[in-house]
Amino acid sequence: MSQQLTVIAIARAKPGKEAELGKRLLALVEPSRAEEGCISYDIHQSNDDPATWMAYENWRSDEDLALHFDTPYLRAFAEGGEEVLAEPVNIQKFTIKS
């Protein structure tokens, strides 16, 4: 059985697109939190660099995360990413150990 998974996703906005990226990321919160396998889903903005945003997510399992990546709203975010993202989103997965 798969263990709980933490995801940290760092997104960096193109110059002048900081607010738009934030708006799009915040629109993912409610539907993501409603997913059965979602434990928590929070969006943060850097205190030092307003172009840098982070999603801090906890999922019941890797399988639940895979289902999340296949949702229409996350696919739509990814498809429109070139409009607001300075670079691809850096997604890191962590397995809880404590």
Backbone atoms as SQL, in Angstrom:
CREATE TABLE atoms (id INTEGER PRIMARY KEY, chain TEXT, resi INTEGER, resn TEXT, atom TEXT, x REAL, y REAL, z REAL);
INSERT INTO atoms VALUES
  (1, 'A', 1, 'MET', 'N', 0.843, -1.197, 0.000),
  (2, 'A', 1, 'MET', 'CA', 0.000, 0.000, 0.000),
  (3, 'A', 1, 'MET', 'C', 0.878, 1.248, 0.000),
  (4, 'A', 2, 'SER', 'N', 0.480, 2.221, -0.735),
  (5, 'A', 2, 'SER', 'CA', 1.246, 3.449, -0.873),
  (6, 'A', 2, 'SER', 'C', 1.158, 4.289, 0.398),
  (7, 'A', 3, 'GLN', 'N', 2.234, 5.016, 0.689),
  (8, 'A', 3, 'GLN', 'CA', 2.284, 5.870, 1.865),
  (9, 'A', 3, 'GLN', 'C', 1.869, 7.293, 1.520),
  (10, 'A', 4, 'GLN', 'N', 1.561, 8.046, 2.583),
  (11, 'A', 4, 'GLN', 'CA', 1.234, 9.457, 2.409),
  (12, 'A', 4, 'GLN', 'C', 2.370, 10.155, 1.677),
  (13, 'A', 5, 'LEU', 'N', 2.001, 11.100, 0.837),
  (14, 'A', 5, 'LEU', 'CA', 2.954, 11.789, -0.023),
  (15, 'A', 5, 'LEU', 'C', 2.795, 13.292, 0.134),
  (16, 'A', 6, 'THR', 'N', 3.924, 13.980, 0.241),
  (17, 'A', 6, 'THR', 'CA', 3.930, 15.440, 0.250),
  (18, 'A', 6, 'THR', 'C', 4.514, 15.920, -1.066),
  (19, 'A', 7, 'VAL', 'N', 3.872, 16.920, -1.640),
  (20, 'A', 7, 'VAL', 'CA', 4.339, 17.505, -2.891),
  (21, 'A', 7, 'VAL', 'C', 4.612, 18.981, -2.654),
  (22, 'A', 8, 'ILE', 'N', 5.766, 19.420, -3.123),
  (23, 'A', 8, 'ILE', 'CA', 6.092, 20.843, -3.136),
  (24, 'A', 8, 'ILE', 'C', 6.303, 21.210, -4.599),
  (25, 'A', 9, 'ALA', 'N', 5.477, 22.103, -5.093),
  (26, 'A', 9, 'ALA', 'CA', 5.552, 22.538, -6.483),
  (27, 'A', 9, 'ALA', 'C', 5.874, 24.028, -6.506),
  (28, 'A', 10, 'ILE', 'N', 6.994, 24.365, -7.122),
  (29, 'A', 10, 'ILE', 'CA', 7.426, 25.761, -7.211),
  (30, 'A', 10, 'ILE', 'C', 7.128, 26.275, -8.619),
  (31, 'A', 11, 'ALA', 'N', 6.392, 27.375, -8.682),
  (32, 'A', 11, 'ALA', 'CA', 6.039, 28.002, -9.958),
  (33, 'A', 11, 'ALA', 'C', 6.575, 29.427, -9.968),
  (34, 'A', 12, 'ARG', 'N', 7.208, 29.795, -11.059),
  (35, 'A', 12, 'ARG', 'CA', 7.767, 31.141, -11.186),
  (36, 'A', 12, 'ARG', 'C', 7.084, 31.860, -12.339),
  (37, 'A', 13, 'ALA', 'N', 6.540, 33.036, -12.031),
  (38, 'A', 13, 'ALA', 'CA', 5.784, 33.818, -13.016),
  (39, 'A', 13, 'ALA', 'C', 6.701, 34.595, -13.951),
  (40, 'A', 14, 'LYS', 'N', 6.216, 34.791, -15.165),
  (41, 'A', 14, 'LYS', 'CA', 6.866, 35.719, -16.086),
  (42, 'A', 14, 'LYS', 'C', 6.732, 37.124, -15.503),
  (43, 'A', 15, 'PRO', 'N', 7.646, 38.037, -15.826),
  (44, 'A', 15, 'PRO', 'CA', 7.516, 39.414, -15.355),
  (45, 'A', 15, 'PRO', 'C', 6.152, 39.999, -15.722),
  (46, 'A', 16, 'GLY', 'N', 5.506, 40.606, -14.752),
  (47, 'A', 16, 'GLY', 'CA', 4.203, 41.209, -14.956),
  (48, 'A', 16, 'GLY', 'C', 3.042, 40.230, -14.849),
  (49, 'A', 17, 'LYS', 'N', 3.325, 38.949, -14.687),
  (50, 'A', 17, 'LYS', 'CA', 2.275, 37.918, -14.611),
  (51, 'A', 17, 'LYS', 'C', 2.142, 37.323, -13.209),
  (52, 'A', 18, 'GLU', 'N', 2.750, 37.950, -12.219),
  (53, 'A', 18, 'GLU', 'CA', 2.737, 37.425, -10.853),
  (54, 'A', 18, 'GLU', 'C', 1.321, 37.266, -10.314),
  (55, 'A', 19, 'ALA', 'N', 0.501, 38.286, -10.464),
  (56, 'A', 19, 'ALA', 'CA', -0.869, 38.238, -9.942),
  (57, 'A', 19, 'ALA', 'C', -1.718, 37.223, -10.710),
  (58, 'A', 20, 'GLU', 'N', -1.536, 37.162, -12.011),
  (59, 'A', 20, 'GLU', 'CA', -2.312, 36.211, -12.817),
  (60, 'A', 20, 'GLU', 'C', -1.948, 34.771, -12.464),
  (61, 'A', 21, 'LEU', 'N', -0.664, 34.494, -12.269),
  (62, 'A', 21, 'LEU', 'CA', -0.265, 33.151, -11.857),
  (63, 'A', 21, 'LEU', 'C', -0.886, 32.823, -10.508),
  (64, 'A', 22, 'GLY', 'N', -0.828, 33.757, -9.579),
  (65, 'A', 22, 'GLY', 'CA', -1.435, 33.533, -8.278),
  (66, 'A', 22, 'GLY', 'C', -2.923, 33.256, -8.371),
  (67, 'A', 23, 'LYS', 'N', -3.614, 33.997, -9.205),
  (68, 'A', 23, 'LYS', 'CA', -5.056, 33.793, -9.394),
  (69, 'A', 23, 'LYS', 'C', -5.335, 32.379, -9.907),
  (70, 'A', 24, 'ARG', 'N', -4.543, 31.948, -10.878),
  (71, 'A', 24, 'ARG', 'CA', -4.741, 30.608, -11.446),
  (72, 'A', 24, 'ARG', 'C', -4.417, 29.512, -10.433),
  (73, 'A', 25, 'LEU', 'N', -3.362, 29.713, -9.657),
  (74, 'A', 25, 'LEU', 'CA', -3.015, 28.718, -8.640),
  (75, 'A', 25, 'LEU', 'C', -4.085, 28.650, -7.548),
  (76, 'A', 26, 'LEU', 'N', -4.552, 29.796, -7.108),
  (77, 'A', 26, 'LEU', 'CA', -5.581, 29.825, -6.051),
  (78, 'A', 26, 'LEU', 'C', -6.886, 29.193, -6.533),
  (79, 'A', 27, 'ALA', 'N', -7.160, 29.247, -7.828),
  (80, 'A', 27, 'ALA', 'CA', -8.368, 28.621, -8.369),
  (81, 'A', 27, 'ALA', 'C', -8.298, 27.093, -8.281),
  (82, 'A', 28, 'LEU', 'N', -7.107, 26.543, -8.093),
  (83, 'A', 28, 'LEU', 'CA', -6.953, 25.096, -7.966),
  (84, 'A', 28, 'LEU', 'C', -7.240, 24.583, -6.552),
  (85, 'A', 29, 'VAL', 'N', -7.243, 25.475, -5.576),
  (86, 'A', 29, 'VAL', 'CA', -7.341, 25.060, -4.171),
  (87, 'A', 29, 'VAL', 'C', -8.654, 24.340, -3.867),
  (88, 'A', 30, 'GLU', 'N', -9.768, 24.977, -4.113),
  (89, 'A', 30, 'GLU', 'CA', -11.059, 24.395, -3.735),
  (90, 'A', 30, 'GLU', 'C', -11.316, 23.032, -4.393),
  (91, 'A', 31, 'PRO', 'N', -11.176, 22.913, -5.719),
  (92, 'A', 31, 'PRO', 'CA', -11.436, 21.588, -6.301),
  (93, 'A', 31, 'PRO', 'C', -10.415, 20.539, -5.858),
  (94, 'A', 32, 'SER', 'N', -9.170, 20.946, -5.647),
  (95, 'A', 32, 'SER', 'CA', -8.154, 19.986, -5.207),
  (96, 'A', 32, 'SER', 'C', -8.457, 19.475, -3.805),
  (97, 'A', 33, 'ARG', 'N', -8.824, 20.386, -2.914),
  (98, 'A', 33, 'ARG', 'CA', -9.160, 19.979, -1.542),
  (99, 'A', 33, 'ARG', 'C', -10.372, 19.051, -1.502),
  (100, 'A', 34, 'ALA', 'N', -11.227, 19.146, -2.492),
  (101, 'A', 34, 'ALA', 'CA', -12.431, 18.304, -2.540),
  (102, 'A', 34, 'ALA', 'C', -12.133, 16.887, -3.034),
  (103, 'A', 35, 'GLU', 'N', -10.947, 16.671, -3.590),
  (104, 'A', 35, 'GLU', 'CA', -10.594, 15.329, -4.064),
  (105, 'A', 35, 'GLU', 'C', -10.465, 14.381, -2.876),
  (106, 'A', 36, 'GLU', 'N', -10.927, 13.163, -3.068),
  (107, 'A', 36, 'GLU', 'CA', -10.961, 12.176, -1.991),
  (108, 'A', 36, 'GLU', 'C', -9.589, 11.940, -1.351),
  (109, 'A', 37, 'GLY', 'N', -8.531, 11.907, -2.137),
  (110, 'A', 37, 'GLY', 'CA', -7.208, 11.593, -1.608),
  (111, 'A', 37, 'GLY', 'C', -6.418, 12.771, -1.087),
  (112, 'A', 38, 'CYS', 'N', -6.988, 13.972, -1.154),
  (113, 'A', 38, 'CYS', 'CA', -6.277, 15.177, -0.714),
  (114, 'A', 38, 'CYS', 'C', -6.381, 15.340, 0.794),
  (115, 'A', 39, 'ILE', 'N', -5.238, 15.440, 1.448),
  (116, 'A', 39, 'ILE', 'CA', -5.191, 15.700, 2.891),
  (117, 'A', 39, 'ILE', 'C', -5.123, 17.206, 3.134),
  (118, 'A', 40, 'SER', 'N', -4.263, 17.883, 2.382),
  (119, 'A', 40, 'SER', 'CA', -4.171, 19.349, 2.464),
  (120, 'A', 40, 'SER', 'C', -3.616, 19.881, 1.149),
  (121, 'A', 41, 'TYR', 'N', -3.959, 21.142, 0.864),
  (122, 'A', 41, 'TYR', 'CA', -3.543, 21.769, -0.394),
  (123, 'A', 41, 'TYR', 'C', -3.512, 23.268, -0.143),
  (124, 'A', 42, 'ASP', 'N', -2.317, 23.837, -0.107),
  (125, 'A', 42, 'ASP', 'CA', -2.166, 25.257, 0.206),
  (126, 'A', 42, 'ASP', 'C', -1.228, 25.930, -0.782),
  (127, 'A', 43, 'ILE', 'N', -1.533, 27.173, -1.103),
  (128, 'A', 43, 'ILE', 'CA', -0.723, 27.973, -2.013),
  (129, 'A', 43, 'ILE', 'C', -0.034, 29.073, -1.205),
  (130, 'A', 44, 'HIS', 'N', 1.251, 29.249, -1.465),
  (131, 'A', 44, 'HIS', 'CA', 2.058, 30.265, -0.786),
  (132, 'A', 44, 'HIS', 'C', 2.735, 31.137, -1.832),
  (133, 'A', 45, 'GLN', 'N', 2.983, 32.403, -1.468),
  (134, 'A', 45, 'GLN', 'CA', 3.768, 33.301, -2.315),
  (135, 'A', 45, 'GLN', 'C', 5.010, 33.707, -1.535),
  (136, 'A', 46, 'SER', 'N', 6.146, 33.737, -2.195),
  (137, 'A', 46, 'SER', 'CA', 7.407, 34.085, -1.554),
  (138, 'A', 46, 'SER', 'C', 7.357, 35.494, -0.967),
  (139, 'A', 47, 'ASN', 'N', 7.908, 35.635, 0.219),
  (140, 'A', 47, 'ASN', 'CA', 8.019, 36.953, 0.850),
  (141, 'A', 47, 'ASN', 'C', 9.120, 37.779, 0.196),
  (142, 'A', 48, 'ASP', 'N', 10.093, 37.116, -0.426),
  (143, 'A', 48, 'ASP', 'CA', 11.245, 37.804, -1.005),
  (144, 'A', 48, 'ASP', 'C', 11.135, 38.028, -2.508),
  (145, 'A', 49, 'ASP', 'N', 10.328, 37.201, -3.175),
  (146, 'A', 49, 'ASP', 'CA', 10.215, 37.281, -4.634),
  (147, 'A', 49, 'ASP', 'C', 8.766, 37.027, -5.030),
  (148, 'A', 50, 'PRO', 'N', 7.988, 38.068, -5.287),
  (149, 'A', 50, 'PRO', 'CA', 6.566, 37.897, -5.590),
  (150, 'A', 50, 'PRO', 'C', 6.281, 37.078, -6.850),
  (151, 'A', 51, 'ALA', 'N', 7.296, 36.801, -7.663),
  (152, 'A', 51, 'ALA', 'CA', 7.100, 35.972, -8.851),
  (153, 'A', 51, 'ALA', 'C', 7.110, 34.484, -8.506),
  (154, 'A', 52, 'THR', 'N', 7.545, 34.142, -7.295),
  (155, 'A', 52, 'THR', 'CA', 7.675, 32.745, -6.905),
  (156, 'A', 52, 'THR', 'C', 6.499, 32.314, -6.036),
  (157, 'A', 53, 'TRP', 'N', 5.833, 31.281, -6.492),
  (158, 'A', 53, 'TRP', 'CA', 4.683, 30.702, -5.799),
  (159, 'A', 53, 'TRP', 'C', 4.979, 29.245, -5.481),
  (160, 'A', 54, 'MET', 'N', 4.357, 28.729, -4.424),
  (161, 'A', 54, 'MET', 'CA', 4.561, 27.344, -4.043),
  (162, 'A', 54, 'MET', 'C', 3.228, 26.704, -3.688),
  (163, 'A', 55, 'ALA', 'N', 3.030, 25.505, -4.190),
  (164, 'A', 55, 'ALA', 'CA', 1.910, 24.678, -3.731),
  (165, 'A', 55, 'ALA', 'C', 2.493, 23.654, -2.767),
  (166, 'A', 56, 'TYR', 'N', 1.921, 23.586, -1.563),
  (167, 'A', 56, 'TYR', 'CA', 2.317, 22.602, -0.562),
  (168, 'A', 56, 'TYR', 'C', 1.126, 21.671, -0.390),
  (169, 'A', 57, 'GLU', 'N', 1.317, 20.429, -0.791),
  (170, 'A', 57, 'GLU', 'CA', 0.203, 19.483, -0.871),
  (171, 'A', 57, 'GLU', 'C', 0.537, 18.201, -0.115),
  (172, 'A', 58, 'ASN', 'N', -0.473, 17.613, 0.498),
  (173, 'A', 58, 'ASN', 'CA', -0.338, 16.296, 1.108),
  (174, 'A', 58, 'ASN', 'C', -1.429, 15.402, 0.546),
  (175, 'A', 59, 'TRP', 'N', -1.008, 14.222, 0.087),
  (176, 'A', 59, 'TRP', 'CA', -1.906, 13.275, -0.557),
  (177, 'A', 59, 'TRP', 'C', -1.849, 11.942, 0.167),
  (178, 'A', 60, 'ARG', 'N', -2.959, 11.246, 0.169),
  (179, 'A', 60, 'ARG', 'CA', -3.074, 9.958, 0.829),
  (180, 'A', 60, 'ARG', 'C', -2.119, 8.936, 0.217),
  (181, 'A', 61, 'SER', 'N', -1.908, 9.018, -1.092),
  (182, 'A', 61, 'SER', 'CA', -1.052, 8.050, -1.778),
  (183, 'A', 61, 'SER', 'C', -0.597, 8.607, -3.117),
  (184, 'A', 62, 'ASP', 'N', 0.381, 7.935, -3.701),
  (185, 'A', 62, 'ASP', 'CA', 0.852, 8.302, -5.032),
  (186, 'A', 62, 'ASP', 'C', -0.253, 8.100, -6.065),
  (187, 'A', 63, 'GLU', 'N', -1.087, 7.103, -5.843),
  (188, 'A', 63, 'GLU', 'CA', -2.209, 6.853, -6.753),
  (189, 'A', 63, 'GLU', 'C', -3.184, 8.029, -6.753),
  (190, 'A', 64, 'ASP', 'N', -3.447, 8.583, -5.555),
  (191, 'A', 64, 'ASP', 'CA', -4.338, 9.740, -5.467),
  (192, 'A', 64, 'ASP', 'C', -3.729, 10.955, -6.169),
  (193, 'A', 65, 'LEU', 'N', -2.409, 11.117, -6.042),
  (194, 'A', 65, 'LEU', 'CA', -1.739, 12.214, -6.729),
  (195, 'A', 65, 'LEU', 'C', -1.840, 12.035, -8.247),
  (196, 'A', 66, 'ALA', 'N', -1.692, 10.814, -8.719),
  (197, 'A', 66, 'ALA', 'CA', -1.816, 10.548, -10.152),
  (198, 'A', 66, 'ALA', 'C', -3.209, 10.928, -10.653),
  (199, 'A', 67, 'LEU', 'N', -4.234, 10.623, -9.871),
  (200, 'A', 67, 'LEU', 'CA', -5.606, 11.015, -10.241),
  (201, 'A', 67, 'LEU', 'C', -5.735, 12.535, -10.276),
  (202, 'A', 68, 'HIS', 'N', -5.093, 13.212, -9.316),
  (203, 'A', 68, 'HIS', 'CA', -5.114, 14.674, -9.259),
  (204, 'A', 68, 'HIS', 'C', -4.515, 15.270, -10.534),
  (205, 'A', 69, 'PHE', 'N', -3.366, 14.728, -10.973),
  (206, 'A', 69, 'PHE', 'CA', -2.710, 15.238, -12.173),
  (207, 'A', 69, 'PHE', 'C', -3.567, 15.047, -13.417),
  (208, 'A', 70, 'ASP', 'N', -4.541, 14.168, -13.355),
  (209, 'A', 70, 'ASP', 'CA', -5.390, 13.889, -14.509),
  (210, 'A', 70, 'ASP', 'C', -6.734, 14.625, -14.465),
  (211, 'A', 71, 'THR', 'N', -6.920, 15.524, -13.494),
  (212, 'A', 71, 'THR', 'CA', -8.181, 16.261, -13.410),
  (213, 'A', 71, 'THR', 'C', -8.245, 17.325, -14.506),
  (214, 'A', 72, 'PRO', 'N', -9.444, 17.649, -14.966),
  (215, 'A', 72, 'PRO', 'CA', -9.577, 18.669, -16.027),
  (216, 'A', 72, 'PRO', 'C', -8.996, 20.024, -15.630),
  (217, 'A', 73, 'TYR', 'N', -9.167, 20.439, -14.372),
  (218, 'A', 73, 'TYR', 'CA', -8.685, 21.763, -13.969),
  (219, 'A', 73, 'TYR', 'C', -7.167, 21.815, -13.890),
  (220, 'A', 74, 'LEU', 'N', -6.522, 20.734, -13.502),
  (221, 'A', 74, 'LEU', 'CA', -5.060, 20.744, -13.468),
  (222, 'A', 74, 'LEU', 'C', -4.489, 20.642, -14.889),
  (223, 'A', 75, 'ARG', 'N', -5.130, 19.868, -15.738),
  (224, 'A', 75, 'ARG', 'CA', -4.690, 19.797, -17.135),
  (225, 'A', 75, 'ARG', 'C', -4.844, 21.168, -17.801),
  (226, 'A', 76, 'ALA', 'N', -5.946, 21.871, -17.523),
  (227, 'A', 76, 'ALA', 'CA', -6.160, 23.209, -18.093),
  (228, 'A', 76, 'ALA', 'C', -5.094, 24.185, -17.606),
  (229, 'A', 77, 'PHE', 'N', -4.739, 24.094, -16.306),
  (230, 'A', 77, 'PHE', 'CA', -3.676, 24.949, -15.773),
  (231, 'A', 77, 'PHE', 'C', -2.377, 24.687, -16.529),
  (232, 'A', 78, 'ALA', 'N', -2.033, 23.418, -16.700),
  (233, 'A', 78, 'ALA', 'CA', -0.788, 23.061, -17.387),
  (234, 'A', 78, 'ALA', 'C', -0.797, 23.528, -18.841),
  (235, 'A', 79, 'GLU', 'N', -1.920, 23.366, -19.510),
  (236, 'A', 79, 'GLU', 'CA', -2.011, 23.758, -20.919),
  (237, 'A', 79, 'GLU', 'C', -1.870, 25.261, -21.111),
  (238, 'A', 80, 'GLY', 'N', -2.294, 26.062, -20.129),
  (239, 'A', 80, 'GLY', 'CA', -2.185, 27.515, -20.228),
  (240, 'A', 80, 'GLY', 'C', -0.943, 28.069, -19.568),
  (241, 'A', 81, 'GLY', 'N', -0.065, 27.199, -19.125),
  (242, 'A', 81, 'GLY', 'CA', 1.112, 27.621, -18.372),
  (243, 'A', 81, 'GLY', 'C', 2.052, 28.546, -19.108),
  (244, 'A', 82, 'GLU', 'N', 2.197, 28.351, -20.412),
  (245, 'A', 82, 'GLU', 'CA', 3.137, 29.188, -21.172),
  (246, 'A', 82, 'GLU', 'C', 2.782, 30.672, -21.096),
  (247, 'A', 83, 'GLU', 'N', 1.516, 30.969, -20.846),
  (248, 'A', 83, 'GLU', 'CA', 1.073, 32.368, -20.770),
  (249, 'A', 83, 'GLU', 'C', 1.634, 33.075, -19.535),
  (250, 'A', 84, 'VAL', 'N', 1.830, 32.336, -18.435),
  (251, 'A', 84, 'VAL', 'CA', 2.188, 32.979, -17.169),
  (252, 'A', 84, 'VAL', 'C', 3.467, 32.466, -16.523),
  (253, 'A', 85, 'LEU', 'N', 3.927, 31.287, -16.922),
  (254, 'A', 85, 'LEU', 'CA', 5.089, 30.681, -16.267),
  (255, 'A', 85, 'LEU', 'C', 6.400, 31.062, -16.960),
  (256, 'A', 86, 'ALA', 'N', 7.387, 31.448, -16.162),
  (257, 'A', 86, 'ALA', 'CA', 8.712, 31.777, -16.686),
  (258, 'A', 86, 'ALA', 'C', 9.495, 30.512, -17.015),
  (259, 'A', 87, 'GLU', 'N', 9.135, 29.404, -16.379),
  (260, 'A', 87, 'GLU', 'CA', 9.827, 28.125, -16.561),
  (261, 'A', 87, 'GLU', 'C', 8.872, 27.020, -16.138),
  (262, 'A', 88, 'PRO', 'N', 9.174, 25.776, -16.467),
  (263, 'A', 88, 'PRO', 'CA', 8.286, 24.694, -16.032),
  (264, 'A', 88, 'PRO', 'C', 8.188, 24.625, -14.508),
  (265, 'A', 89, 'VAL', 'N', 7.041, 24.213, -14.017),
  (266, 'A', 89, 'VAL', 'CA', 6.838, 24.065, -12.572),
  (267, 'A', 89, 'VAL', 'C', 7.779, 22.973, -12.065),
  (268, 'A', 90, 'ASN', 'N', 8.475, 23.259, -10.976),
  (269, 'A', 90, 'ASN', 'CA', 9.383, 22.299, -10.346),
  (270, 'A', 90, 'ASN', 'C', 8.583, 21.526, -9.308),
  (271, 'A', 91, 'ILE', 'N', 8.326, 20.251, -9.598),
  (272, 'A', 91, 'ILE', 'CA', 7.515, 19.415, -8.703),
  (273, 'A', 91, 'ILE', 'C', 8.425, 18.417, -8.005),
  (274, 'A', 92, 'GLN', 'N', 8.397, 18.445, -6.675),
  (275, 'A', 92, 'GLN', 'CA', 9.182, 17.520, -5.873),
  (276, 'A', 92, 'GLN', 'C', 8.234, 16.714, -4.983),
  (277, 'A', 93, 'LYS', 'N', 8.467, 15.402, -4.922),
  (278, 'A', 93, 'LYS', 'CA', 7.639, 14.516, -4.103),
  (279, 'A', 93, 'LYS', 'C', 8.456, 14.021, -2.924),
  (280, 'A', 94, 'PHE', 'N', 7.805, 13.978, -1.764),
  (281, 'A', 94, 'PHE', 'CA', 8.437, 13.512, -0.539),
  (282, 'A', 94, 'PHE', 'C', 7.540, 12.489, 0.133),
  (283, 'A', 95, 'THR', 'N', 8.144, 11.458, 0.705),
  (284, 'A', 95, 'THR', 'CA', 7.408, 10.464, 1.478),
  (285, 'A', 95, 'THR', 'C', 7.613, 10.766, 2.948),
  (286, 'A', 96, 'ILE', 'N', 6.536, 10.817, 3.688),
  (287, 'A', 96, 'ILE', 'CA', 6.602, 11.122, 5.115),
  (288, 'A', 96, 'ILE', 'C', 7.347, 9.999, 5.845),
  (289, 'A', 97, 'LYS', 'N', 8.208, 10.382, 6.772),
  (290, 'A', 97, 'LYS', 'CA', 9.022, 9.425, 7.509),
  (291, 'A', 97, 'LYS', 'C', 8.800, 9.513, 9.021),
  (292, 'A', 98, 'SER', 'N', 8.002, 10.460, 9.467),
  (293, 'A', 98, 'SER', 'CA', 7.769, 10.574, 10.916),
  (294, 'A', 98, 'SER', 'C', 6.282, 10.711, 11.206);
